């Protein structure tokens, strides 16, 4: 069964999401990896604030802008 991929910008809020694909250059992927945002990882989209998506990753919260969030594809866990 194929997983339902959707960009983080339209993913359901306050539900665990598994990261399936990140469509960014390697430098940006490496930076996201350092923040705990990596393919196979789980995060939770909390809210949108002033053009940023606030996500819960591991034990912290991170804000990513809409452009970055639109290139992170997730599925519900």
N, C-alpha and C positions, 0 to 999 in steps of 0.2 A: 504494500500500500504506500503510495507516495504521500509525503508529508505536505501539509498545506503551508507554503511559504508566504509570508507577507512582511512588508517593511515595518520596522519598529514604530514609525510614525502613525500607523493605523492599527497597531496591535492592541488587543484588549488591555485595559489598565488593571493593576492590582491582581494579576495572575502570573504564575511562573511561566517564563518563555525560554525556549531553548534556541540558541543562536545556530542557524544553519549555514549562513554564508555572509561574508562581509565583502562588499564590492568597493574596496579602497586600495590605494597604492600601498606598497610594503611598509613605507615609513609610517604612515598613519595606522596601519594594522598593528605595527610593533608598539606604537604609543597606546592604542586601545588595549592591546595585550597586557601592557604594564598596569593598566587600570582594572584588569580582570575581565575585560570584554573580549572574548575569543570564541572562535567556532567550537561548538560543543558545550560551551558554558551556559549557565542558566542565569537569567536576570529577571527583573520585574519592572515594567514601565509603571511609574507612579502617577505622573501628571505632566502636562505641558505648561510651561511658564515663559512668557515673553519670547517665543520662538525657540525655546530649548525644551528638550525632553528630559525629565528627571527620571533616572532609573536607579533601582536598588541592585547593587552587585555585591555579592558576598555579604560583608557586614557594613558596607558603606553606601553612600549615595553619590551619584555622578550626574552632571548635566552635560548633555551633548546637543549640539545645534541641530536644527531640522535637516540640514544637508547631510550631515553624518548619519543621523538617525534613519534617513530615507534609504541609506545604503547598507543598513544592517537588517538582514532578513531572518525572521524568527518563526517559530511555530509554538502553539500551546503545548504545555507538558501535561 
